[in-house]
Amino acid sequence: MDVDIWAWVGDTQRQLHEAGNTGLAMAIGDVPAQALEGRYAQLDVLAPAIAQQAENLELPWLEFYARYWHLIGRIGDRAQGVVALDDARTLVQFAQRDDVRDCPAAPGAVLALAIAQANTDGSGYAAERLESLAAAQVGSGSPAFSAFAEQYVCALVDAGRADEAVAHAEAAVAELAGAGREASWELGAASARALLAAGRAQDALTALDAAAGFAPADPVAKARREGVLRALVLATLERVPEAVEALPDLDVVGDHPRDWVEWAHAVRRLAGSAQITNSWQLGRVLKQWIDYFAVMGAYGARVELALVAGDLAVARKGVWQARMLADLAESAAAELKKPDEAAGRIAALRAAADKATPPEAPGPQDELVAYFDAADGFNADPERWVGWLAPLSGQDIEATRRHTTTLGFLGYPAKGADIYWTMLVESGAIESADEQDVSYLTGLLIEARQDERLEQMAERLPAAQRHLALGRLHRARERWEQAAAEGEAGVAAGAGIEARRLWATAVQQGGDNAKGAAVLREILDTEEIETEDVWRMITMATAAEDWETVRAGAAKIGMPLESTEGPIEEEMGLVRIVLPAPDGSQRAVISLRTGPATARLAIPQPPGMEYNAGDLVVFDPALLEPVPESPEEQESFIPPFAAVSMLRPGGYTSWFFDGAAPSEADWTEFNEVMAERGWPMWVYSDENYKVTHPTTGEPLPGVFGWIAIPPDVTPVELDAVLDDATERWVHPLAWLDLARAVDVEVERHERISKEYGL
């Protein structure tokens, strides 16, 4: 996007502030950071909300801005393919509107579409990308020039025109230099990739070194992406120790799909070294990545990863997996515009698998199940066990159970489902099958997303198993009404505790906490109920304010309560309640636990939050963090719990204060004044916050925060108390919003804010 857009963003923020849209003004400044820093939970909530508000306010440039950055967050690090294509095309159309096309960021839509197409099928869309990028006519005077040149180079490489890509990259860098500007690091990296594709690995390393000092468009990702590319180049040059040192660890790249294919290629070249372990764990991770790209419609990446994973499987003698990956690559290639391009590599993978000799089994076939059960769960290689058990699977039920569940664990649930299906369903044995086998097959079918097959199987099951299987399917697909119906029917048919849990969870998700609690209370005095079930019942009963059931649950688990009837309101220590923030993030709020699953928030929250100090919330009693082991850490540990719902709002209102920090004595007295009145206060600033001395201009320690007052206290009362409590301070405190609300000494607070740079 053009640099001019940032001036526009600043101006827009100022206008929104002046118009009273402070929340929106603050939000738009954070959207690019959310996209680049990987804060996608926030981005996916905030960006569409900004776009909707912008549309309502008739601000098309702001709407484009929000939609663009949301799309970049999807097609950038998350590498979404076909699932983002329609949105990218729609954004291009939106950018062509008369009231949008003059926006300095409008060409970014063309760039986004090219990236989405590259994610989907780089080779297949190469010609279209080259045409659209050239038609945009972005000159070297535009800060977007580097990004367009980068994508043009990538498209040339995907088109098989590596030498042209090298030339274009060099020309673009030279053109920028002629204009007195420097290329982005991403353009330098694209140049290195083009050289690598042209068979010039040493020149690629030189280009990468030359680009090291270039400013990145995505600073957060630069170190990681440079490490991956450098490792691949060095591995190509057979400089293995340096490549291994440069390669980021799996836990570094694991959350960044954009890096996966390049990282896998580097690992494939390094897998023969002593430093890189070609293990079944690696194979399992690669299969997870392949499945991710299948969901995202990144067809080209899926084929590439399947082939790389297949080569690695052959190298570790995982013959069965290599063959399955060849089949997967062939199936995925059918989605490409040029499916035959991968045919030769797929055939080579199959030939290599046929030549490979799988490792010998640890014992005779008729003893393999016993060997499997005796294997060390930490050191055993499940990939090898799949190969060893395969001849027995589908014939021997014990071997089948272990083989198919291990297949599912390694990422091949469909294969396991096929074996079980043939053995149990096609043979007609499903009607009398063991409940364990039905459960295993149900799980495999759900994981493989073979819903129709599961429904076919369910029709042939006894009533209890049928309702349980269908209920599990509906629960997995979040169809709560259907899940509740199947759970209830399963309980009636004698399906036991699992059906009851399913029923309770489903009605809770449907909003009927009272019903969910009642479903579990029916078995409170039985042997089959477990502690986890009791806590679930307590949580639902609390949300429904069924205090009798809460007390019954507390008695069951041995939790003493002082009161015997009515709402439970006791002091049970401090907890941290984790609640959602408007930007999609989460906030941990210090609170006082008042019951088995209730807490009263103790810290004031800024306006715009859906909760505040004094609110009574229901929380899930499952700890979000383990209790520390050391006694010292336990003393300061405040247990965190996830909020479930608001039970009763406290009606408190928060007001902001800001200014120079007073003396320690004055601050202690100020805190005592607030505490005496029961008005929660919290300082949000830290020791780094500074304000400006009005006469000397020197920095002073500052303090800002919020004070919350209950509904029976007026803002006028708070203003008077603040005025009295701070009148003797060396430096005055400002509470401008409160002053404006009560229309008292507004000019004085405006002057303080201006003089102290608040």
WOLINVEN-V781113 format. One line per field, one symbol per residue. psi: psi as a letter, one per 40 degrees, with the letter a starting at -180 (. if undefined). Layout:
psi=???
This chain:
psi=iiddddddddddddddddeefddddddddeddddddefgddddeddddddddddddefgdddddddddddddddebdefibdeeddddddddddeeideddeheededddddddddddddgdddedddddddddddfhieeheeddddddddddddddeegdddddddddddddddddefiiiidddddddddddddeegddddddddddedeihidgddedddddddddddddddefgdddddddhiidededegddeddddddddddedeiddhhgiddddddddddddddddefgdddddddddddddddddefgdddddddddddddddeeidgdededddddddddddddihiiiieaideeddddddeihddeihdddddddedddhedhdddddddddddddeefddddddddddddddeeeddeiidddddddddddddefgdddddddddeiiddddddddddddddefgdddddddddddddefeadddddddddddddeegddddddddddedeiddiidddddddddddddefgddddddddddefhhidieiaihgihfiiihhhiiideeaihhhhihheadfiihhehiiiieieiiieihihihehheiihididddddehhhhihidihdhieeihiiiiiaihaidddddddddddddefhhihheiaeehiihhdddeiiihihiaihhiidehidddddddddddedeidhiiigddddddefhfddddddddddef.
